[in-house]
Amino acid sequence: MKILLVMDQYENANNGTTISARRFAEGLRKRGHEVKILTTGTEGEDKFIVKTLRLPIGISKIIKSQGMSFAVPNKDKIKEALQDVDIVHFYMPFWLSRATLKIAEELKIPHTAAFHVQPENITYTIKLGKNDFANKKIYSEFRDDFFNKFRHIHCPSNFIADELKANNYTAKLHVISNGIEDKFKYIPKTKHDKIYITMVGRLSGEKRQDLLFEAIKKSKYEKDIQLVLAGKGPKYKQYVKMGEELTNKPIIEFVDEKELMKILEQTDLYVHTSDAEIEAISCLEAVACGNVPIIANSNKSATPQFALDARSLFEAGNSDDLAKKIDMWLENKEELERMRKVYSESAEKYRIEKSMEKIEEMFKDEIKEYSI
């Protein structure tokens, strides 16, 4: 197949959606497909570049801190990208995607979409994360102006598929994990003199890393714990300040994949505190490497699906409960060691090759149905 992926920000692998898009592009090419990208950034082979939207400085800082940017549609560039493609796949429901979808419809080109932008990703930034009206309003706007124009939508988890059904999305929903690469596999733990507790992800409101600081302060092992937050975002300065209250200064920084592997190798417990999450591939990668997770049991997050039992879940928003779960695992080292391999094996069903097969089937279904 000749496939065009439409993605506002493809160049910098600093957010989960971009990382997913790049892995799918690479995986599809390895399987013999021709893949082109319509995006912002620098010119490159099989890339069609449009300009980045310029926003007021304050808004621009917030968007960039989330690892994102928006693209400005260019009709000529869109038509050039659409030439001789069998199918177009969209990652974001914003201006570039909407303009490209309109032209693809005019040219009668089959098209599918992925749902990667959870309304809470937006509402937590403006202090409305738990406002049901605001979240439903975004779901309905996305639905009416974009997603209900598709027959097939890729959902990275059963959780987000259920959310779309509850909000009256009409497309066939394909639950396909964003997938983990083979490099994320069981790693024997390195010995060190501290207890490393890690979370990977944006430093933003819905991710709730603040709970980790509070829980560590309440832990019996506070003096021995080294907190690692691998990510960047608008909460960076706040978390640096909070870290001053801990015995060991937290490591808070965005890291490349090579450094991430080193972090996961020394991690004793992986904690995922997020209130809202479509999948959390970072948690799954940690699990695949043999890290036992403790996950917020939020009803707006898909991540609890990776917990094998209640010991790996804590009450969302409750730092007391999180502290108890941290201490429980640290006091049961033999069980922690046993569960490392059990957790690593549980991640095998999420391997990216399985996801490639499923996304191919979705594309084939759309092409076949479009021609009828």
Contacts in CASP RR format, 6 or more apart in sequence:
PFRMAT RR
TARGET T0000
AUTHOR 0000-0000-0000
METHOD contacts of the structure
MODEL  1
MKILLVMDQYENANNGTTISARRFAEGLRKRGHEVKILTTGTEGEDKFIV
KTLRLPIGISKIIKSQGMSFAVPNKDKIKEALQDVDIVHFYMPFWLSRAT
LKIAEELKIPHTAAFHVQPENITYTIKLGKNDFANKKIYSEFRDDFFNKF
RHIHCPSNFIADELKANNYTAKLHVISNGIEDKFKYIPKTKHDKIYITMV
GRLSGEKRQDLLFEAIKKSKYEKDIQLVLAGKGPKYKQYVKMGEELTNKP
IIEFVDEKELMKILEQTDLYVHTSDAEIEAISCLEAVACGNVPIIANSNK
SATPQFALDARSLFEAGNSDDLAKKIDMWLENKEELERMRKVYSESAEKY
RIEKSMEKIEEMFKDEIKEYSI
1 33 0 8 1.000
1 34 0 8 1.000
1 86 0 8 1.000
1 87 0 8 1.000
1 360 0 8 1.000
1 363 0 8 1.000
1 364 0 8 1.000
1 367 0 8 1.000
2 33 0 8 1.000
2 34 0 8 1.000
2 36 0 8 1.000
2 84 0 8 1.000
2 85 0 8 1.000
2 86 0 8 1.000
2 87 0 8 1.000
3 28 0 8 1.000
3 33 0 8 1.000
3 34 0 8 1.000
3 35 0 8 1.000
3 36 0 8 1.000
3 85 0 8 1.000
3 86 0 8 1.000
3 87 0 8 1.000
3 88 0 8 1.000
3 89 0 8 1.000
3 363 0 8 1.000
4 35 0 8 1.000
4 36 0 8 1.000
4 37 0 8 1.000
4 38 0 8 1.000
4 81 0 8 1.000
4 82 0 8 1.000
4 85 0 8 1.000
4 87 0 8 1.000
4 88 0 8 1.000
4 89 0 8 1.000
5 21 0 8 1.000
5 24 0 8 1.000
5 25 0 8 1.000
5 35 0 8 1.000
5 36 0 8 1.000
5 37 0 8 1.000
5 38 0 8 1.000
5 88 0 8 1.000
5 89 0 8 1.000
5 91 0 8 1.000
6 38 0 8 1.000
6 39 0 8 1.000
6 88 0 8 1.000
6 89 0 8 1.000
6 90 0 8 1.000
6 91 0 8 1.000
6 92 0 8 1.000
6 96 0 8 1.000
6 97 0 8 1.000
6 100 0 8 1.000
7 17 0 8 1.000
7 18 0 8 1.000
7 21 0 8 1.000
7 37 0 8 1.000
7 38 0 8 1.000
7 39 0 8 1.000
7 91 0 8 1.000
7 92 0 8 1.000
8 39 0 8 1.000
8 40 0 8 1.000
8 68 0 8 1.000
8 69 0 8 1.000
8 70 0 8 1.000
8 71 0 8 1.000
8 91 0 8 1.000
8 92 0 8 1.000
8 94 0 8 1.000
8 96 0 8 1.000
8 97 0 8 1.000
9 15 0 8 1.000
9 18 0 8 1.000
9 39 0 8 1.000
9 40 0 8 1.000
9 67 0 8 1.000
9 68 0 8 1.000
9 69 0 8 1.000
9 71 0 8 1.000
10 18 0 8 1.000
10 21 0 8 1.000
10 22 0 8 1.000
10 37 0 8 1.000
10 39 0 8 1.000
10 40 0 8 1.000
10 41 0 8 1.000
10 47 0 8 1.000
11 18 0 8 1.000
11 39 0 8 1.000
11 40 0 8 1.000
11 41 0 8 1.000
11 42 0 8 1.000
12 18 0 8 1.000
12 67 0 8 1.000
13 19 0 8 1.000
13 22 0 8 1.000
13 257 0 8 1.000
14 67 0 8 1.000
14 232 0 8 1.000
14 254 0 8 1.000
15 66 0 8 1.000
15 67 0 8 1.000
15 68 0 8 1.000
15 202 0 8 1.000
16 116 0 8 1.000
16 178 0 8 1.000
16 281 0 8 1.000
16 282 0 8 1.000
17 91 0 8 1.000
17 92 0 8 1.000
17 116 0 8 1.000
17 117 0 8 1.000
18 67 0 8 1.000
19 178 0 8 1.000
19 281 0 8 1.000
20 91 0 8 1.000
20 116 0 8 1.000
20 156 0 8 1.000
20 178 0 8 1.000
20 179 0 8 1.000
20 281 0 8 1.000
21 37 0 8 1.000
21 91 0 8 1.000
23 178 0 8 1.000
23 179 0 8 1.000
23 181 0 8 1.000
23 352 0 8 1.000
24 355 0 8 1.000
24 356 0 8 1.000
24 359 0 8 1.000
25 35 0 8 1.000
25 37 0 8 1.000
27 352 0 8 1.000
27 356 0 8 1.000
28 35 0 8 1.000
28 356 0 8 1.000
28 359 0 8 1.000
28 360 0 8 1.000
29 35 0 8 1.000
31 356 0 8 1.000
31 360 0 8 1.000
34 46 0 8 1.000
35 46 0 8 1.000
36 46 0 8 1.000
36 47 0 8 1.000
36 48 0 8 1.000
36 81 0 8 1.000
36 85 0 8 1.000
37 46 0 8 1.000
37 47 0 8 1.000
37 48 0 8 1.000
38 48 0 8 1.000
38 50 0 8 1.000
38 77 0 8 1.000
38 78 0 8 1.000
38 81 0 8 1.000
38 96 0 8 1.000
38 100 0 8 1.000
39 47 0 8 1.000
39 48 0 8 1.000
39 49 0 8 1.000
39 50 0 8 1.000
39 71 0 8 1.000
40 49 0 8 1.000
40 50 0 8 1.000
40 51 0 8 1.000
40 52 0 8 1.000
40 69 0 8 1.000
40 71 0 8 1.000
41 49 0 8 1.000
41 52 0 8 1.000
42 49 0 8 1.000
43 49 0 8 1.000
48 77 0 8 1.000
48 78 0 8 1.000
48 80 0 8 1.000
48 81 0 8 1.000
49 77 0 8 1.000
50 71 0 8 1.000
50 72 0 8 1.000
50 73 0 8 1.000
50 74 0 8 1.000
50 77 0 8 1.000
50 78 0 8 1.000
50 96 0 8 1.000
51 71 0 8 1.000
51 72 0 8 1.000
51 74 0 8 1.000
52 69 0 8 1.000
52 70 0 8 1.000
52 71 0 8 1.000
52 72 0 8 1.000
53 69 0 8 1.000
53 70 0 8 1.000
53 71 0 8 1.000
53 72 0 8 1.000
53 95 0 8 1.000
54 60 0 8 1.000
55 63 0 8 1.000
55 70 0 8 1.000
62 125 0 8 1.000
62 234 0 8 1.000
63 69 0 8 1.000
63 70 0 8 1.000
65 204 0 8 1.000
65 232 0 8 1.000
65 233 0 8 1.000
65 234 0 8 1.000
65 236 0 8 1.000
66 121 0 8 1.000
66 125 0 8 1.000
66 202 0 8 1.000
66 204 0 8 1.000
66 233 0 8 1.000
66 234 0 8 1.000
67 202 0 8 1.000
67 232 0 8 1.000
67 233 0 8 1.000
70 94 0 8 1.000
70 95 0 8 1.000
70 96 0 8 1.000
71 94 0 8 1.000
71 95 0 8 1.000
71 96 0 8 1.000
72 95 0 8 1.000
72 96 0 8 1.000
73 95 0 8 1.000
73 96 0 8 1.000
73 98 0 8 1.000
73 99 0 8 1.000
73 100 0 8 1.000
75 99 0 8 1.000
75 103 0 8 1.000
78 99 0 8 1.000
78 100 0 8 1.000
78 103 0 8 1.000
79 103 0 8 1.000
79 107 0 8 1.000
81 100 0 8 1.000
82 88 0 8 1.000
82 100 0 8 1.000
82 103 0 8 1.000
82 104 0 8 1.000
82 107 0 8 1.000
82 109 0 8 1.000
85 109 0 8 1.000
86 109 0 8 1.000
86 110 0 8 1.000
86 363 0 8 1.000
86 367 0 8 1.000
87 109 0 8 1.000
87 110 0 8 1.000
87 111 0 8 1.000
87 112 0 8 1.000
87 363 0 8 1.000
87 366 0 8 1.000
87 367 0 8 1.000
88 100 0 8 1.000
88 101 0 8 1.000
88 104 0 8 1.000
88 109 0 8 1.000
88 110 0 8 1.000
88 111 0 8 1.000
88 112 0 8 1.000
89 111 0 8 1.000
89 112 0 8 1.000
89 113 0 8 1.000
89 114 0 8 1.000
89 154 0 8 1.000
89 363 0 8 1.000
90 97 0 8 1.000
90 100 0 8 1.000
90 101 0 8 1.000
90 111 0 8 1.000
90 112 0 8 1.000
90 113 0 8 1.000
90 114 0 8 1.000
91 97 0 8 1.000
91 113 0 8 1.000
91 114 0 8 1.000
91 116 0 8 1.000
92 116 0 8 1.000
92 117 0 8 1.000
93 113 0 8 1.000
93 117 0 8 1.000
93 142 0 8 1.000
93 145 0 8 1.000
93 146 0 8 1.000
93 147 0 8 1.000
97 113 0 8 1.000
97 146 0 8 1.000
98 145 0 8 1.000
98 146 0 8 1.000
101 111 0 8 1.000
101 146 0 8 1.000
101 149 0 8 1.000
104 111 0 8 1.000
105 111 0 8 1.000
105 149 0 8 1.000
108 370 0 8 1.000
110 363 0 8 1.000
110 366 0 8 1.000
110 367 0 8 1.000
110 369 0 8 1.000
110 370 0 8 1.000
111 150 0 8 1.000
111 366 0 8 1.000
112 150 0 8 1.000
112 151 0 8 1.000
112 152 0 8 1.000
112 153 0 8 1.000
112 154 0 8 1.000
112 362 0 8 1.000
112 363 0 8 1.000
112 366 0 8 1.000
113 146 0 8 1.000
113 147 0 8 1.000
113 150 0 8 1.000
113 152 0 8 1.000
113 153 0 8 1.000
113 154 0 8 1.000
113 171 0 8 1.000
114 153 0 8 1.000
114 154 0 8 1.000
114 155 0 8 1.000
114 156 0 8 1.000
115 147 0 8 1.000
115 153 0 8 1.000
115 154 0 8 1.000
115 155 0 8 1.000
115 156 0 8 1.000
115 160 0 8 1.000
115 164 0 8 1.000
115 278 0 8 1.000
116 156 0 8 1.000
116 278 0 8 1.000
117 142 0 8 1.000
118 160 0 8 1.000
118 163 0 8 1.000
118 276 0 8 1.000
118 277 0 8 1.000
118 278 0 8 1.000
118 300 0 8 1.000
119 134 0 8 1.000
119 135 0 8 1.000
119 136 0 8 1.000
119 138 0 8 1.000
119 139 0 8 1.000
119 142 0 8 1.000
120 129 0 8 1.000
120 135 0 8 1.000
120 206 0 8 1.000
120 275 0 8 1.000
120 276 0 8 1.000
120 300 0 8 1.000
121 204 0 8 1.000
121 206 0 8 1.000
121 276 0 8 1.000
122 138 0 8 1.000
123 129 0 8 1.000
123 131 0 8 1.000
123 134 0 8 1.000
123 135 0 8 1.000
123 138 0 8 1.000
124 204 0 8 1.000
124 205 0 8 1.000
124 206 0 8 1.000
124 275 0 8 1.000
124 276 0 8 1.000
125 204 0 8 1.000
125 205 0 8 1.000
125 234 0 8 1.000
128 134 0 8 1.000
128 135 0 8 1.000
129 135 0 8 1.000
129 206 0 8 1.000
129 275 0 8 1.000
129 276 0 8 1.000
136 167 0 8 1.000
139 163 0 8 1.000
139 164 0 8 1.000
139 167 0 8 1.000
140 167 0 8 1.000
143 164 0 8 1.000
143 167 0 8 1.000
143 168 0 8 1.000
143 169 0 8 1.000
147 153 0 8 1.000
147 164 0 8 1.000
147 169 0 8 1.000
147 171 0 8 1.000
148 169 0 8 1.000
148 170 0 8 1.000
148 171 0 8 1.000
150 171 0 8 1.000
151 171 0 8 1.000
151 172 0 8 1.000
151 366 0 8 1.000
151 369 0 8 1.000
151 370 0 8 1.000
152 171 0 8 1.000
152 172 0 8 1.000
152 174 0 8 1.000
152 362 0 8 1.000
152 365 0 8 1.000
152 366 0 8 1.000
153 164 0 8 1.000
153 169 0 8 1.000
153 171 0 8 1.000
153 172 0 8 1.000
153 173 0 8 1.000
153 174 0 8 1.000
154 174 0 8 1.000
154 176 0 8 1.000
154 359 0 8 1.000
154 362 0 8 1.000
155 161 0 8 1.000
155 164 0 8 1.000
155 173 0 8 1.000
155 174 0 8 1.000
155 175 0 8 1.000
155 176 0 8 1.000
156 175 0 8 1.000
156 176 0 8 1.000
156 177 0 8 1.000
156 178 0 8 1.000
156 278 0 8 1.000
156 279 0 8 1.000
156 281 0 8 1.000
156 302 0 8 1.000
157 175 0 8 1.000
157 177 0 8 1.000
157 278 0 8 1.000
157 279 0 8 1.000
157 302 0 8 1.000
157 305 0 8 1.000
158 175 0 8 1.000
158 302 0 8 1.000
158 305 0 8 1.000
159 278 0 8 1.000
159 301 0 8 1.000
159 302 0 8 1.000
159 305 0 8 1.000
160 278 0 8 1.000
160 279 0 8 1.000
160 302 0 8 1.000
161 173 0 8 1.000
161 175 0 8 1.000
164 173 0 8 1.000
165 173 0 8 1.000
172 365 0 8 1.000
174 358 0 8 1.000
174 359 0 8 1.000
174 362 0 8 1.000
176 355 0 8 1.000
176 358 0 8 1.000
176 359 0 8 1.000
176 362 0 8 1.000
177 279 0 8 1.000
177 281 0 8 1.000
177 284 0 8 1.000
177 350 0 8 1.000
177 354 0 8 1.000
177 355 0 8 1.000
178 279 0 8 1.000
178 281 0 8 1.000
178 352 0 8 1.000
178 355 0 8 1.000
179 281 0 8 1.000
179 284 0 8 1.000
179 350 0 8 1.000
179 351 0 8 1.000
179 352 0 8 1.000
179 354 0 8 1.000
179 355 0 8 1.000
180 281 0 8 1.000
180 284 0 8 1.000
180 285 0 8 1.000
180 288 0 8 1.000
180 347 0 8 1.000
180 350 0 8 1.000
180 351 0 8 1.000
180 352 0 8 1.000
181 352 0 8 1.000
182 351 0 8 1.000
182 352 0 8 1.000
183 257 0 8 1.000
183 261 0 8 1.000
184 264 0 8 1.000
184 285 0 8 1.000
184 288 0 8 1.000
184 289 0 8 1.000
184 347 0 8 1.000
185 288 0 8 1.000
185 289 0 8 1.000
185 344 0 8 1.000
186 288 0 8 1.000
186 289 0 8 1.000
186 290 0 8 1.000
186 340 0 8 1.000
186 341 0 8 1.000
186 344 0 8 1.000
187 261 0 8 1.000
187 264 0 8 1.000
187 265 0 8 1.000
187 289 0 8 1.000
187 290 0 8 1.000
189 265 0 8 1.000
189 266 0 8 1.000
189 267 0 8 1.000
189 268 0 8 1.000
189 340 0 8 1.000
190 265 0 8 1.000
190 266 0 8 1.000
192 266 0 8 1.000
194 224 0 8 1.000
194 225 0 8 1.000
194 226 0 8 1.000
194 248 0 8 1.000
195 221 0 8 1.000
195 224 0 8 1.000
195 225 0 8 1.000
195 226 0 8 1.000
195 268 0 8 1.000
195 269 0 8 1.000
195 330 0 8 1.000
196 225 0 8 1.000
196 226 0 8 1.000
196 228 0 8 1.000
196 263 0 8 1.000
196 266 0 8 1.000
196 267 0 8 1.000
196 268 0 8 1.000
196 269 0 8 1.000
197 212 0 8 1.000
197 216 0 8 1.000
197 225 0 8 1.000
197 226 0 8 1.000
197 227 0 8 1.000
197 228 0 8 1.000
197 267 0 8 1.000
197 268 0 8 1.000
197 269 0 8 1.000
197 270 0 8 1.000
197 271 0 8 1.000
197 326 0 8 1.000
198 227 0 8 1.000
198 228 0 8 1.000
198 229 0 8 1.000
198 230 0 8 1.000
198 263 0 8 1.000
198 264 0 8 1.000
198 267 0 8 1.000
198 269 0 8 1.000
198 270 0 8 1.000
198 271 0 8 1.000
198 286 0 8 1.000
198 291 0 8 1.000
199 207 0 8 1.000
199 209 0 8 1.000
199 212 0 8 1.000
199 228 0 8 1.000
199 229 0 8 1.000
199 230 0 8 1.000
199 270 0 8 1.000
199 271 0 8 1.000
199 272 0 8 1.000
199 273 0 8 1.000
200 230 0 8 1.000
200 231 0 8 1.000
200 260 0 8 1.000
200 263 0 8 1.000
200 282 0 8 1.000
200 283 0 8 1.000
200 285 0 8 1.000
200 286 0 8 1.000
201 207 0 8 1.000
201 229 0 8 1.000
201 230 0 8 1.000
201 231 0 8 1.000
201 282 0 8 1.000
202 231 0 8 1.000
202 232 0 8 1.000
202 233 0 8 1.000
203 209 0 8 1.000
203 229 0 8 1.000
203 231 0 8 1.000
203 232 0 8 1.000
203 233 0 8 1.000
203 234 0 8 1.000
203 235 0 8 1.000
203 236 0 8 1.000
203 239 0 8 1.000
203 252 0 8 1.000
204 233 0 8 1.000
204 234 0 8 1.000
204 235 0 8 1.000
205 234 0 8 1.000
205 235 0 8 1.000
206 274 0 8 1.000
206 275 0 8 1.000
206 276 0 8 1.000
206 277 0 8 1.000
207 235 0 8 1.000
207 273 0 8 1.000
207 274 0 8 1.000
207 275 0 8 1.000
208 273 0 8 1.000
208 274 0 8 1.000
208 275 0 8 1.000
208 296 0 8 1.000
208 316 0 8 1.000
208 317 0 8 1.000
209 229 0 8 1.000
209 235 0 8 1.000
209 239 0 8 1.000
209 273 0 8 1.000
210 235 0 8 1.000
210 238 0 8 1.000
210 239 0 8 1.000
210 242 0 8 1.000
211 273 0 8 1.000
211 296 0 8 1.000
211 317 0 8 1.000
211 318 0 8 1.000
211 319 0 8 1.000
211 322 0 8 1.000
212 227 0 8 1.000
212 229 0 8 1.000
212 271 0 8 1.000
212 273 0 8 1.000
212 322 0 8 1.000
213 227 0 8 1.000
213 239 0 8 1.000
213 242 0 8 1.000
213 243 0 8 1.000
213 245 0 8 1.000
213 246 0 8 1.000
213 250 0 8 1.000
214 319 0 8 1.000
214 322 0 8 1.000
214 323 0 8 1.000
215 271 0 8 1.000
215 319 0 8 1.000
215 320 0 8 1.000
215 322 0 8 1.000
215 323 0 8 1.000
215 326 0 8 1.000
216 222 0 8 1.000
216 225 0 8 1.000
216 227 0 8 1.000
216 246 0 8 1.000
216 323 0 8 1.000
216 326 0 8 1.000
217 245 0 8 1.000
217 246 0 8 1.000
218 319 0 8 1.000
218 320 0 8 1.000
218 323 0 8 1.000
219 225 0 8 1.000
219 323 0 8 1.000
219 326 0 8 1.000
219 327 0 8 1.000
219 330 0 8 1.000
220 327 0 8 1.000
221 326 0 8 1.000
221 327 0 8 1.000
221 330 0 8 1.000
222 246 0 8 1.000
222 247 0 8 1.000
223 247 0 8 1.000
223 248 0 8 1.000
225 246 0 8 1.000
225 247 0 8 1.000
225 248 0 8 1.000
226 248 0 8 1.000
226 250 0 8 1.000
226 251 0 8 1.000
227 243 0 8 1.000
227 246 0 8 1.000
227 248 0 8 1.000
227 250 0 8 1.000
227 251 0 8 1.000
228 250 0 8 1.000
228 251 0 8 1.000
228 252 0 8 1.000
228 263 0 8 1.000
228 267 0 8 1.000
229 239 0 8 1.000
229 250 0 8 1.000
229 251 0 8 1.000
229 252 0 8 1.000
229 253 0 8 1.000
230 253 0 8 1.000
230 254 0 8 1.000
230 255 0 8 1.000
230 260 0 8 1.000
230 263 0 8 1.000
230 282 0 8 1.000
231 252 0 8 1.000
231 253 0 8 1.000
231 254 0 8 1.000
231 255 0 8 1.000
232 253 0 8 1.000
232 254 0 8 1.000
236 252 0 8 1.000
239 250 0 8 1.000
239 252 0 8 1.000
240 250 0 8 1.000
240 252 0 8 1.000
243 249 0 8 1.000
243 250 0 8 1.000
255 263 0 8 1.000
260 285 0 8 1.000
261 289 0 8 1.000
264 270 0 8 1.000
264 285 0 8 1.000
264 286 0 8 1.000
264 289 0 8 1.000
264 291 0 8 1.000
265 289 0 8 1.000
267 286 0 8 1.000
267 289 0 8 1.000
267 291 0 8 1.000
268 330 0 8 1.000
268 336 0 8 1.000
269 291 0 8 1.000
269 292 0 8 1.000
269 293 0 8 1.000
269 294 0 8 1.000
269 326 0 8 1.000
269 329 0 8 1.000
269 330 0 8 1.000
269 336 0 8 1.000
270 283 0 8 1.000
270 286 0 8 1.000
270 287 0 8 1.000
270 291 0 8 1.000
270 292 0 8 1.000
270 293 0 8 1.000
270 294 0 8 1.000
271 293 0 8 1.000
271 294 0 8 1.000
271 295 0 8 1.000
271 322 0 8 1.000
271 326 0 8 1.000
272 280 0 8 1.000
272 282 0 8 1.000
272 283 0 8 1.000
272 293 0 8 1.000
272 294 0 8 1.000
272 295 0 8 1.000
272 296 0 8 1.000
272 303 0 8 1.000
273 296 0 8 1.000
273 317 0 8 1.000
273 322 0 8 1.000
274 280 0 8 1.000
274 296 0 8 1.000
274 298 0 8 1.000
274 301 0 8 1.000
274 303 0 8 1.000
275 296 0 8 1.000
275 298 0 8 1.000
275 300 0 8 1.000
275 301 0 8 1.000
275 316 0 8 1.000
275 317 0 8 1.000
276 298 0 8 1.000
276 300 0 8 1.000
276 301 0 8 1.000
277 298 0 8 1.000
277 300 0 8 1.000
277 301 0 8 1.000
277 302 0 8 1.000
277 303 0 8 1.000
278 302 0 8 1.000
279 302 0 8 1.000
279 303 0 8 1.000
280 301 0 8 1.000
280 302 0 8 1.000
280 303 0 8 1.000
280 306 0 8 1.000
283 293 0 8 1.000
283 295 0 8 1.000
283 303 0 8 1.000
283 306 0 8 1.000
284 306 0 8 1.000
284 347 0 8 1.000
284 350 0 8 1.000
286 293 0 8 1.000
287 293 0 8 1.000
287 306 0 8 1.000
287 343 0 8 1.000
287 344 0 8 1.000
287 346 0 8 1.000
287 347 0 8 1.000
288 344 0 8 1.000
288 347 0 8 1.000
288 348 0 8 1.000
288 350 0 8 1.000
289 344 0 8 1.000
290 340 0 8 1.000
290 341 0 8 1.000
290 343 0 8 1.000
290 344 0 8 1.000
291 340 0 8 1.000
291 343 0 8 1.000
292 312 0 8 1.000
292 329 0 8 1.000
292 336 0 8 1.000
292 339 0 8 1.000
292 340 0 8 1.000
292 343 0 8 1.000
293 306 0 8 1.000
293 307 0 8 1.000
293 312 0 8 1.000
293 343 0 8 1.000
294 312 0 8 1.000
294 313 0 8 1.000
294 314 0 8 1.000
294 322 0 8 1.000
294 325 0 8 1.000
294 326 0 8 1.000
294 329 0 8 1.000
295 301 0 8 1.000
295 303 0 8 1.000
295 304 0 8 1.000
295 306 0 8 1.000
295 307 0 8 1.000
295 312 0 8 1.000
295 313 0 8 1.000
295 314 0 8 1.000
296 303 0 8 1.000
296 304 0 8 1.000
296 313 0 8 1.000
296 314 0 8 1.000
296 315 0 8 1.000
296 316 0 8 1.000
296 317 0 8 1.000
296 322 0 8 1.000
297 304 0 8 1.000
297 307 0 8 1.000
297 313 0 8 1.000
297 314 0 8 1.000
297 315 0 8 1.000
297 316 0 8 1.000
298 304 0 8 1.000
298 316 0 8 1.000
299 316 0 8 1.000
301 316 0 8 1.000
304 313 0 8 1.000
306 312 0 8 1.000
306 346 0 8 1.000
306 347 0 8 1.000
307 313 0 8 1.000
308 339 0 8 1.000
308 342 0 8 1.000
308 343 0 8 1.000
308 346 0 8 1.000
311 325 0 8 1.000
311 328 0 8 1.000
311 329 0 8 1.000
312 325 0 8 1.000
313 325 0 8 1.000
314 321 0 8 1.000
314 322 0 8 1.000
314 324 0 8 1.000
314 325 0 8 1.000
315 321 0 8 1.000
329 335 0 8 1.000
329 336 0 8 1.000
330 336 0 8 1.000
END
